[in-house]
Amino acid sequence: MFYLDKKNDGNILIVSLLVVSTLVLTVTFLSQFIVQALRQSRYIDEALPAWYIAESGLENGLYQIRQEDDFTNLELDLTFPDNLGRLLRTYSDQEENITLDLRQNEYYQLDLYSLEEEEDDPPSIKTIRLWADSQDCPLLVGWADWQNQESWGDTYQEVYLPAGTLNNGADGYKIELITGPAPQDSEFIRAKFKAVSLGVNECSVSNLVVRAYTDLAGQEQVNIPSRILLDSQGFYRSSRQKILVTMPRQLPDLDIFDYILFSETSIISQG
């Protein structure tokens, strides 16, 4: 004959509660893990079409700009059938500042005046300020005014900045473009930045930031009117992908865009 020891009833109840609690916690964790994996898989499945939508909008805009020289219909809001996808493209022809990375012997040409929009009376840029994270190379900065737009000629001026001149200080390094023989009412068309070689030693100018101002004191900052910002966003169901491209409005002096698509261009993915 068997007898139940009632003294152990409480221990059995506690053990049962612990086992049940452990099972509930395990099932909850596994279910959350499975749901998260399913959501991640769905996000990946939806992100790829959204990326291709954004990329196609960007490629279409670049073709329109470079091949057809058409800036009239760059703003675009297109919804696909069944509302599954959407393309939103915005355009701006001004940029607040330019950021460059120059290795030794590399140079960058920056237009300060938009020749194609003279009727809009873009601001007269008289001063630029420069910042850099590091400057291992000397930097040669040259500029030409509007009266000499076809060549660098007599009114071309330049300044030589030894290595270590630029930093991330609050005010940057100020260069007054109206100096020497240039008249006070000159419109400055372009500037050129070149990292000068130090010989056998490798050097560079990293994260060079250029900003433009309409006064000689360098206080009235303005957007640079010769730059293009093209923002292409692709939407597919719950996913959004964004690509931002910045480029010069005019082609560089050297016709290299025929085979180097994004020369002097910055493309940023913002998912």
Steps between C-alpha positions, in 0.01 A plus 500: 500500500638845397466817698539859369732706706314827532815670631637516137189653340648853508831395343324323214293813429809724495687265264197483270475878487871529419473246218192668352662846526813374327297351217298820458814714490665266250197498271469880523866549413484261207182656368652849516812374326293340223286812455811719484658270241184509290489879520867524402445266208201704385697824534780360282249380241338846490825701523641361175212622278504835685874534428452427131218755483725767655792403276290510184374846592858616553626351174211658311578839651873471421423406141264794468765738635810374320363371171203727436616806700145531634437636850127564458339174616734370768233524770305173484235324712395171339274232652506152353191282432322352805681757719779252571783734406574870472784714364559845650777710344592854604754738352694802617753704303681642802723347766599653833858372506734273306698218663809363321774243552812574296804277465832643385490652150119479487299814436136598510333780305205672669269732307392800705255637245231320302547604138171340398290709738619857449140626501461376859779737609695257722684662793844649449745289702788707637643277775545131571589324824680166523509227765672160499532202735864462397730667247817302430544657154545868423182634338503730198180705467444695178206700367390702196240773468198532271669742261747228411261204484650343188849443640709541811693792344622821666239516775571149625625514859612235743616449857732229636406344835785297657423163655330535838342838424142370502317352798150468646502835678175689535582772246698294249755656265365807317601586142387832352449449128504873420869584523766626263386619156142368528235777509284525811181415306642185341292183485722203575430209272709216638762390750754220480643294787813289452685282750867566420734200503777480758709268286534137604291534816131426467274781619138612483247761606216325681143623534566842349187715552438806281238765574421818307415853621378817333699743720871552549467437874383146428181523710214488245502137392310401185432176319723424205274535192701275270432174684223242455336291772283213378307309766332175390282301742347161429207361698375142488234402752656584839858550377668826398839538332664833423793597274644852495736618226689831484687617192616808311234652277749539217737239364866527607756639258615147417236293320523196724131446566472282188655207680525597869137551590536648845824696472490802734175363639399379843233234547364427845265216590258594775287193574 
